Amino acid sequence: MSTEDRSDGVRGGRTSAAGSALEKSLRILEAVAAPGGPHRLAEVTAAAAVPKSSTFRILASLVEQGFVRQEGGSRYGVGPRLRGLSALVSGGEPTGIEHVLGELRRATGQTVHLALHSGETITYIRKLESDQPFRTASRVGMVMPLHTTAIGKSILAHLPDEEVRDLIAATGLPARTPRTLTTGRELRAQLTEVRARGFALDDEENEPTIRCVGAAVLGPNGRPVGGVSVTTVTFLVSREEIEAYAPALLAATEALAPLL
């Protein structure tokens, strides 16, 4: 009996059930990404033509993996991992996002990053290199910790205290350089400063000789969806000089808020 004639649901080495589950997941992603989002569960169910119980289960998995973002308990929007894939596929085609980031790069003369938040990490989805004769190791698609980066710390500063405590307990705040903040006391003290001034600094905490200033991009519910940073090297730009980029950085995050 040939593989195609078998009645156990296996075709060409794959189960028809698995294929069906994949098709459902893709239709649900398309429904979530449709204009007018975030969408209610009932809207996603109807648009994807998938039973409500299956839609809810698949959405829960997609939220956990960062492809979908749950907002207000019952609405679903595009998550950071899906946005990151979109950025990789687009190849940096000009958008409103590129315009804002380009203006920030022109204002500072430094490398600019845009990252999206997912759980305990951020993912870089845009990077505009400076004209300086150096390059950082970061790249689009790279996933980084929150506690070692300027963008990450600016995001943490906008999260509830219990979420920060959970992250500290879950990650243990591992060191990436000798300057990384590795205790909850140090991190919380710095987050208090970040809240007061609106931006965060990474002073060789993630990568030796690299200094960054970052600020969060807030969603409509006030939660951070990501952030922007201006990055340079310590032997060219002092801490005081990079802090002077903060007004342009904060203006960029405000302009980006409706675009993310």
C-alpha positions, 0 to 999 in steps of 0.5 A: 500500500502506498503512502498516499493510500494509508488511512492513518492520516500520514501523507508524505511523512507529515500528518494531515492534522499537523498541516491543518494546525499550521494552516489554522495558525497562519490564518490566525496570524493574518487575522491578527495582522489585519488593519484596524488592530488590535482585534478581539478574539471574536473578530480573529475567530471569524476572520480566520474561520477557526473554532473559538476554542482552537483560536484561543489555544493557538493565540495563547501559544503565539503570545507566549512565543512573541508573535502576537501581543495580547492587549487589554486581556481580550484584544490581540495585535502583532507581536515583536517577533512577527514585526522582527520578521517583517523587518528582516523581509523588508530589507529596510525599505523606506517607511515612516519608521526609517524617516524618524530613525534617519532624523535621529541619526542625522541629529546625533551622527551616531548609530541608531537602533530600534528594538521591540520588547518580548518577555525578558528580552529585546529584539533589534528590528532596525539598525542605522549605522553612523558614518564613524569608522567603527562598527558595533557587533549588533545586527537586525534580528539579534536578541538581547537581555533587558538589564544590560542594554539602554533600551532594555533598562528604559523598558524595565523602568516602565514595567510594574515592580512585580514584573521587574522582580519576576525578571530578576528572579527568572534571569539572575541578571547574568554579567556580559561585562565587568560593568553589568548590573548583576544585583536587584538592588543596583538595577532597581536603583538605576531604574528609579533614575531612569524614570526620573529623567526619561532615558537610560544609559548603557555604559559598557554594560553590554559590550566593552567600549560601547556606550548607549543612551536609550528610551522606551517607546510606549503603546497606547496602554502606556506599556513599553512596546520597544525602544530606541538607542543612540550608540557610540564608542567610549573613546569618542563620546563621553558620558556627558556628551551622549546624555546630550542626545537625550532630547532628540532621542525622546522626540524620536520615541514620541514620533515612533509610538503611533508607528509600532 
